[in-house]
Amino acid sequence: MSAMLLGAAQGTFRGIGNGTSAPTTRIVGILGSLFALLGLVTFLLPESLQNLALGSGFDGLRLAFGMPGT
């Protein structure tokens, strides 16, 4: 297992897999912040509504950002 991790780290240092763009990185940060905010708001809801809020909120955010469901 450590050999796989070492190989992955060496590939990263060589520049393999570093093709992410700035807009993509920004969108991922925004999406992560929205997920955290959704979790905080859901925590404040009654327990009977938490599963519904998380399920619909996560799927809604994924669809809004163009990530299809599985």
N, CA, C and O of each residue as an XYZ file, in Angstrom:
280
protein
N       0.822     -1.183      0.000
C       0.000      0.000      0.000
C       0.868      1.250      0.000
O       0.571      2.209     -0.712
N       1.939      1.250      0.792
C       2.785      2.440      0.832
C       3.470      2.678     -0.507
O       3.762      3.821     -0.860
N       3.733      1.590     -1.271
C       4.330      1.763     -2.588
C       3.372      2.475     -3.529
O       3.800      3.289     -4.347
N       2.072      2.176     -3.423
C       1.085      2.859     -4.253
C       1.028      4.341     -3.888
O       0.965      5.198     -4.769
N       1.050      4.636     -2.604
C       1.009      6.028     -2.181
C       2.255      6.774     -2.643
O       2.173      7.931     -3.054
N       3.392      6.122     -2.576
C       4.632      6.737     -3.024
C       4.574      6.991     -4.524
O       5.008      8.045     -4.990
N       4.048      6.043     -5.280
C       3.922      6.222     -6.723
C       2.984      7.361     -7.067
O       3.253      8.131     -7.989
N       1.888      7.476     -6.338
C       0.949      8.566     -6.580
C       1.594      9.906     -6.254
O       1.395     10.887     -6.970
N       2.362      9.946     -5.181
C       3.021     11.194     -4.812
C       4.062     11.581     -5.851
O       4.191     12.759     -6.183
N       4.807     10.610     -6.370
C       5.808     10.912     -7.387
C       5.147     11.419     -8.663
O       5.665     12.328     -9.312
N       4.008     10.838     -9.026
C       3.293     11.309    -10.208
C       2.829     12.742    -10.041
O       2.847     13.518    -10.996
N       2.422     13.093     -8.859
C       1.980     14.470     -8.599
C       3.154     15.433     -8.680
O       3.021     16.532     -9.218
N       4.298     15.031     -8.151
C       5.459     15.921     -8.192
C       5.960     16.124     -9.616
O       6.540     17.165     -9.925
N       5.744     15.154    -10.475
C       6.183     15.278    -11.864
C       5.218     16.099    -12.700
O       5.492     16.365    -13.871
N       4.100     16.504    -12.128
C       3.152     17.316    -12.864
C       2.036     16.525    -13.506
O       1.236     17.091    -14.250
N       1.957     15.232    -13.240
C       0.894     14.401    -13.792
C      -0.356     14.632    -12.959
O      -0.300     14.543    -11.733
N      -1.457     14.920    -13.584
C      -2.702     15.091    -12.865
C      -2.906     16.479    -12.295
O      -3.818     16.685    -11.495
N      -2.090     17.422    -12.682
C      -2.250     18.790    -12.194
C      -2.922     19.672    -13.235
O      -2.597     20.854    -13.345
N      -3.849     19.117    -13.994
C      -4.487     19.862    -15.064
C      -5.764     20.565    -14.646
O      -6.568     20.926    -15.506
N      -5.975     20.770    -13.364
C      -7.196     21.455    -12.936
C      -7.067     22.944    -13.211
O      -5.988     23.526    -13.093
N      -8.174     23.537    -13.576
C      -8.158     24.963    -13.886
C      -8.635     25.764    -12.683
O      -9.236     25.216    -11.759
N      -8.364     27.049    -12.703
C      -8.773     27.925    -11.597
C     -10.287     27.991    -11.442
O     -10.769     27.944    -10.310
N     -11.073     28.100    -12.536
C     -12.529     28.129    -12.350
C     -13.076     26.851    -11.715
O     -13.988     26.911    -10.891
N     -12.528     25.706    -12.091
C     -12.981     24.451    -11.503
C     -12.667     24.412    -10.015
O     -13.506     23.995     -9.218
N     -11.491     24.834     -9.638
C     -11.101     24.854     -8.239
C     -12.003     25.799     -7.449
O     -12.371     25.496     -6.314
N     -12.359     26.931     -8.033
C     -13.240     27.891     -7.365
C     -14.625     27.293     -7.162
O     -15.220     27.448     -6.096
N     -15.141     26.608     -8.183
C     -16.475     26.004     -8.084
C     -16.506     24.935     -7.004
O     -17.479     24.838     -6.256
N     -15.458     24.135     -6.915
C     -15.405     23.088     -5.897
C     -15.393     23.707     -4.499
O     -16.027     23.177     -3.586
N     -14.688     24.811     -4.324
C     -14.678     25.494     -3.037
C     -16.047     26.055     -2.671
O     -16.476     25.971     -1.520
N     -16.726     26.628     -3.661
C     -18.070     27.166     -3.420
C     -19.031     26.040     -3.071
O     -19.829     26.162     -2.141
N     -18.955     24.946     -3.816
C     -19.835     23.808     -3.556
C     -19.587     23.235     -2.160
O     -20.537     22.893     -1.455
N     -18.336     23.130     -1.761
C     -18.012     22.647     -0.419
C     -18.562     23.554      0.668
O     -19.057     23.080      1.691
N     -18.475     24.853      0.446
C     -19.027     25.803      1.420
C     -20.538     25.671      1.518
O     -21.103     25.742      2.610
N     -21.193     25.479      0.379
C     -22.646     25.312      0.393
C     -23.057     24.014      1.081
O     -24.072     23.977      1.776
N     -22.275     22.947      0.893
C     -22.553     21.696      1.594
C     -22.429     21.893      3.106
O     -23.259     21.397      3.868
N     -21.392     22.618      3.540
C     -21.211     22.873      4.975
C     -22.357     23.720      5.521
O     -22.853     23.457      6.616
N     -22.777     24.725      4.774
C     -23.895     25.561      5.199
C     -25.182     24.752      5.280
O     -25.969     24.925      6.210
N     -25.396     23.876      4.314
C     -26.568     23.005      4.340
C     -26.554     22.117      5.583
O     -27.589     21.935      6.223
N     -25.407     21.572      5.925
C     -25.300     20.747      7.123
C     -25.593     21.529      8.388
O     -26.242     21.016      9.299
N     -25.120     22.766      8.453
C     -25.377     23.600      9.630
C     -26.864     23.925      9.751
O     -27.436     23.824     10.836
N     -27.484     24.310      8.652
C     -28.914     24.629      8.678
C     -29.730     23.389      9.039
O     -30.697     23.468      9.796
N     -29.327     22.252      8.491
C     -30.045     21.011      8.781
C     -29.918     20.626     10.249
O     -30.858     20.086     10.833
N     -28.779     20.896     10.842
C     -28.576     20.598     12.258
C     -29.568     21.349     13.137
O     -29.953     20.864     14.201
N     -29.979     22.528     12.692
C     -30.897     23.345     13.467
C     -32.365     22.940     13.285
O     -33.231     23.391     14.034
N     -32.640     22.099     12.301
C     -34.008     21.629     12.056
C     -34.398     20.541     13.047
O     -33.531     19.926     13.669
N     -35.692     20.301     13.195
C     -36.117     19.160     14.022
C     -35.607     17.843     13.417
O     -35.408     17.735     12.207
N     -35.407     16.870     14.268
C     -34.821     15.600     13.830
C     -35.653     14.915     12.757
O     -35.102     14.227     11.898
N     -36.951     15.087     12.791
C     -37.815     14.427     11.813
C     -37.626     14.986     10.401
O     -37.989     14.320      9.431
N     -37.075     16.177     10.265
C     -36.888     16.791      8.945
C     -35.441     16.734      8.439
O     -35.169     17.112      7.299
N     -34.530     16.272      9.266
C     -33.115     16.323      8.901
C     -32.773     15.450      7.700
O     -32.061     15.901      6.802
N     -33.259     14.217      7.660
C     -32.950     13.346      6.527
C     -33.504     13.898      5.223
O     -32.838     13.847      4.189
N     -34.710     14.419      5.272
C     -35.322     14.993      4.076
C     -34.531     16.209      3.598
O     -34.284     16.358      2.401
N     -34.137     17.071      4.521
C     -33.390     18.278      4.151
C     -32.022     17.931      3.566
O     -31.609     18.524      2.569
N     -31.321     16.980      4.174
C     -30.006     16.606      3.661
C     -30.109     15.931      2.296
O     -29.339     16.242      1.388
N     -31.049     15.017      2.152
C     -31.198     14.314      0.875
C     -31.559     15.248     -0.256
O     -30.935     15.216     -1.317
N     -32.556     16.074     -0.041
C     -32.968     16.985     -1.107
C     -31.941     18.095     -1.315
O     -31.734     18.542     -2.443
N     -31.306     18.536     -0.250
C     -30.302     19.596     -0.377
C     -29.065     19.143     -1.130
O     -28.584     19.856     -2.010
N     -28.539     17.967     -0.799
C     -27.355     17.464     -1.491
C     -27.652     17.208     -2.962
O     -26.870     17.589     -3.834
N     -28.784     16.560     -3.237
C     -29.130     16.297     -4.636
C     -29.401     17.591     -5.384
O     -29.019     17.729     -6.546
N     -30.057     18.540     -4.729
C     -30.315     19.824     -5.367
C     -29.039     20.572     -5.698
O     -28.923     21.144     -6.782
N     -28.083     20.579     -4.787
C     -26.811     21.251     -5.055
C     -26.038     20.547     -6.173
O     -25.452     21.202     -7.036
N     -26.038     19.232     -6.154
C     -25.334     18.495     -7.211
C     -25.941     18.778     -8.569
O     -25.215     18.976     -9.543
N     -27.269     18.800     -8.647
C     -27.930     19.086     -9.917
C     -27.706     20.538    -10.337
O     -27.515     20.817    -11.520
N     -27.727     21.458     -9.381
C     -27.509     22.870     -9.702
C     -26.102     23.117    -10.252
O     -25.904     24.004    -11.082
N     -25.128     22.330     -9.787
C     -23.765     22.494    -10.255
C     -23.429     21.554    -11.420
O     -22.276     21.481    -11.846
N     -24.428     20.841    -11.929
C     -24.220     20.030    -13.120
C     -23.596     18.675    -12.906
O     -23.024     18.107    -13.836
N     -23.692     18.142    -11.706
C     -23.160     16.801    -11.449
C     -24.326     15.827    -11.404
O     -25.153     15.904    -10.495
N     -24.412     14.919    -12.355
C     -25.548     13.983    -12.384
C     -25.501     12.999    -11.226
O     -24.440     12.724    -10.665
N     -26.658     12.479    -10.882
C     -26.744     11.485     -9.825
C     -26.207     10.144    -10.274
O     -25.945      9.932    -11.458
N     -26.046      9.243     -9.327
C     -25.521      7.923     -9.666
C     -26.650      6.944     -9.866
O     -26.408      5.773    -10.160
